[in-house]
Amino acid sequence: MNRLLSIELQKIWKNKASKVLTITYFILLSFIALIASIKFEIGFFKLNLAEMGIFNFPFIWHLNTYIAAWLKFFLAIVIVSMMANEYSYGTLKQNLIDGLSKKEFVLSKFLTVVLFALCSTVFVFVMSLILGLCFSSYTEFGIIITDLDYLLAFFVKLTGFFSFCLFLGILVKRSAFALGFLLVWLFVESIIRGFLAFWIFPNSNVDEKITQFLPLESMSNLIVLPFSRLSVIRNIQNQIGYQDNIDYSTNYFSVLIVLVWTFLFAYFSYKVLKKRDL
């Protein structure tokens, strides 16, 4: 397993574009910390995001994992390009000639996907912990460890998404077309969601119960929009008499759905490669 992972990491590190994108991804993750320095002062209006409680424990786990999840597209490009390069440079065929089985080849790619997701999760955890200890109004141990399951949801979300990208990279062969297919699939899910919500089940939430099984929608459901949890937003909602019924906790049923999709993406990646004549 270490040998397979080592082979893939060498390929990525020796590819200049992949190396730059990977480094850029982690640099951008660290930029979340710059939110603490955002301050506005216009007349009597003053805004200091750090003082608004966005880095308070346990809210910070929700906020940072949500923001960091949007940056996953940088590594998606790396993963798709990783597969495209295998076809373009003939390294896939050479690996198979050298004795690597197709099963081991797919496993090596999947291990790389899991490693990317794990490193991202650890990075967000450390960064959030530091920011929280510096700016949070609550630093009791019991409060700090509350809602840590957002990190689990973040890890599962990235693993599922990267596995989807891996499958598309193997299926389509060309990185541009694979990324294009990813965008098309995003639009397809949006159309399905809109069609069910406005045409088939306009006065119920049946559409949500159906679309939660779609791959990208299930990943999206793992970490919901966090900003309405802020005390400032809640105060405004209370003043206008609005109450939201959003469940902000980690949905473990969605976690299970994404894990099933992750398995299917890895399985079908192997099946496609197994049947393909190289």
C-alpha positions in Angstrom: 0.0 0.0 0.0 2.9 2.4 0.8 4.5 1.4 -2.5 1.4 2.3 -4.5 0.9 5.6 -2.7 4.6 6.5 -3.2 4.3 5.9 -6.9 1.4 8.3 -7.2 2.9 11.0 -5.1 6.0 11.0 -7.2 4.0 11.4 -10.4 2.1 14.3 -8.9 5.2 16.0 -7.5 7.1 15.7 -10.8 4.3 17.3 -12.7 4.7 21.0 -12.4 1.1 21.9 -12.9 -0.2 19.4 -10.4 2.5 20.5 -7.9 1.5 24.2 -8.3 -2.2 23.5 -8.0 -1.7 21.4 -4.8 0.4 24.0 -3.1 -2.0 26.7 -4.2 -4.9 24.8 -2.7 -3.3 24.6 0.8 -2.2 28.2 0.6 -5.8 29.2 -0.2 -7.0 27.1 2.7 -4.7 29.1 5.0 -6.2 32.3 3.7 -9.4 31.6 5.7 -7.4 32.9 8.6 -7.3 36.3 6.9 -11.1 36.7 7.6 -10.1 37.6 11.1 -8.4 40.8 9.8 -11.4 42.0 7.8 -12.6 45.3 9.4 -14.9 47.9 8.0 -15.6 51.3 9.4 -17.9 53.7 7.6 -19.2 56.5 9.9 -21.0 55.0 12.8 -21.0 51.6 11.1 -18.3 49.3 12.2 -17.8 45.7 11.2 -15.2 43.3 12.6 -15.8 39.7 11.6 -13.7 38.3 14.4 -15.7 40.2 17.0 -19.0 38.9 15.5 -18.2 35.4 16.8 -17.4 33.6 13.5 -14.3 32.1 15.2 -16.1 31.0 18.4 -16.1 27.4 19.3 -17.9 25.3 18.2 -19.2 27.4 15.3 -15.8 27.6 13.8 -15.8 23.9 12.9 -18.9 24.4 10.8 -17.8 27.7 9.2 -14.3 26.6 8.2 -15.3 23.2 6.9 -18.0 24.9 4.8 -15.7 27.5 3.3 -12.8 25.0 2.8 -15.1 22.6 0.9 -15.5 25.2 -1.9 -11.8 25.0 -2.6 -11.9 21.3 -3.4 -12.1 22.1 -7.1 -8.4 22.9 -7.1 -7.6 19.3 -6.1 -10.3 18.1 -8.4 -8.3 19.5 -11.3 -5.2 17.7 -10.0 -7.0 14.4 -9.7 -8.6 14.6 -13.2 -5.3 15.7 -14.7 -3.6 12.9 -12.9 -5.6 10.4 -14.9 -5.4 12.3 -18.1 -1.6 12.3 -17.9 -1.6 8.5 -17.5 -3.2 8.1 -20.9 -1.4 11.0 -22.6 2.1 10.0 -21.4 1.5 6.2 -21.6 2.5 5.7 -18.0 -0.6 3.6 -17.4 0.4 1.1 -20.0 4.0 1.1 -18.8 2.9 0.5 -15.2 0.9 -2.5 -16.3 3.8 -3.8 -18.3 6.0 -3.4 -15.2 3.7 -5.7 -13.3 1.2 -3.4 -11.7 -2.3 -4.9 -12.0 -5.3 -2.8 -13.0 -6.7 -3.3 -9.5 -3.5 -2.1 -7.9 -3.5 0.9 -10.3 -7.0 2.0 -9.3 -6.2 1.4 -5.6 -3.2 3.6 -5.9 -5.3 6.4 -7.3 -8.0 5.9 -4.6 -5.4 6.0 -1.9 -4.1 9.3 -3.2 -7.7 10.6 -3.1 -8.1 9.5 0.5 -4.7 11.1 1.4 -5.7 14.4 -0.2 -9.0 14.4 1.8 -7.2 13.4 5.0 -4.4 16.1 4.7 -7.1 18.7 3.9 -9.1 17.7 7.0 -6.0 17.7 9.3 -5.0 21.1 7.9 -8.5 22.6 8.5 -8.5 21.1 12.0 -5.2 22.6 13.0 -6.0 26.0 11.4 -9.4 26.1 13.0 -8.1 25.1 16.4 -5.5 27.9 16.3 -8.0 30.5 15.2 -10.5 29.4 17.8 -8.0 29.5 20.6 -6.9 33.0 19.5 -10.4 34.6 18.9 -13.1 32.4 20.5 -15.0 33.7 23.5 -15.3 30.1 24.7 -12.3 28.0 25.2 -13.5 25.3 27.6 -12.5 21.8 26.5 -16.1 20.5 26.3 -17.1 23.4 24.0 -14.0 23.0 21.8 -14.7 19.4 21.1 -18.4 20.0 20.4 -19.4 19.6 16.7 -16.1 18.0 15.7 -18.2 15.7 13.5 -18.1 18.5 10.9 -14.6 17.4 10.3 -15.8 13.8 9.6 -18.4 15.2 7.2 -15.7 17.3 5.5 -13.4 14.3 5.1 -16.3 12.1 3.7 -17.4 15.0 1.4 -13.9 15.4 -0.1 -13.3 11.7 -0.4 -16.6 11.2 -2.2 -16.1 14.2 -4.5 -12.5 13.3 -5.4 -13.6 9.7 -6.1 -16.2 11.1 -8.5 -13.5 13.1 -10.2 -11.3 10.0 -10.4 -14.1 8.0 -12.0 -14.6 10.8 -14.6 -10.9 10.9 -15.3 -10.8 7.2 -16.0 -14.0 7.2 -18.0 -13.4 10.3 -20.2 -9.6 10.2 -20.4 -9.2 14.0 -21.1 -9.1 16.4 -18.2 -11.0 19.2 -19.9 -13.9 16.9 -21.0 -14.0 15.2 -17.5 -14.3 18.6 -15.8 -16.9 19.6 -18.4 -18.8 16.5 -17.6 -18.6 17.3 -13.9 -20.2 20.7 -14.6 -22.8 19.2 -16.8 -23.7 16.7 -14.1 -24.0 19.6 -11.6 -26.6 21.2 -14.0 -28.4 17.9 -14.5 -28.9 17.5 -10.7 -30.0 21.2 -10.5 -32.6 20.6 -13.2 -33.8 17.4 -11.5 -34.1 19.2 -8.2 -35.9 22.1 -9.7 -38.3 19.9 -11.8 -39.3 17.9 -8.7 -39.6 20.9 -6.4 -41.7 23.2 -8.7 -43.5 20.7 -11.0 -44.0 17.4 -9.4 -44.0 18.1 -5.6 -44.5 21.9 -5.3 -46.2 21.8 -1.9 -44.1 19.3 0.0 -40.5 18.3 0.7 -40.7 15.0 -1.2 -38.2 16.4 -3.7 -35.6 16.8 -1.0 -36.1 13.2 0.1 -35.6 12.0 -3.5 -32.7 14.3 -4.5 -30.7 13.5 -1.3 -29.6 10.3 -3.0 -28.0 12.1 -6.0 -24.2 12.1 -5.6 -23.4 15.8 -5.6 -26.6 16.7 -3.7 -25.7 14.1 -1.0 -22.3 15.6 -0.7 -23.8 19.1 -0.4 -26.1 18.0 2.4 -23.2 17.0 4.6 -22.3 20.6 5.5 -25.2 23.1 5.2 -24.8 26.9 5.0 -23.6 28.1 8.4 -24.1 31.8 8.4 -27.7 31.9 9.7 -26.3 30.4 12.9 -24.5 33.6 13.8 -26.0 35.5 16.7 -26.2 38.7 14.6 -28.3 36.9 12.0 -30.4 35.2 14.6 -31.1 38.6 16.3 -32.3 40.0 13.0 -34.5 37.0 12.4 -36.1 37.3 15.9 -36.8 41.0 15.3 -38.6 40.4 12.1 -40.4 37.3 13.5 -38.7 34.8 11.2 -37.7 31.4 12.5 -35.8 28.9 10.3 -36.2 25.2 10.8 -32.7 24.2 9.4 -31.0 21.3 11.0 -27.4 22.3 11.2 -26.1 19.0 12.7 -24.2 16.5 10.7 -26.6 14.2 8.9 -25.2 10.7 9.3 -27.7 9.3 6.7 -26.1 11.7 4.2 -22.7 10.4 5.3 -23.8 6.9 4.6 -25.1 7.9 1.1 -21.8 9.5 0.2 -19.8 6.5 1.4 -22.0 4.3 -0.8 -21.3 6.6 -3.8 -17.6 6.6 -2.9 -17.5 2.8 -3.1 -19.5 2.8 -6.3 -17.1 5.4 -8.0 -14.1 3.3 -6.9 -15.7 0.1 -8.1 -16.8 1.4 -11.5 -13.4 3.0 -12.0 -11.9 -0.4 -11.7 -14.6 -2.0 -14.0 -14.1 0.6 -16.7 -10.4 0.2 -16.6 -10.6 -3.6 -16.5 -12.8 -3.7 -19.7 -10.8 -1.0 -21.5 -8.3 -2.2 -24.1 -5.1 -0.3 -23.4 
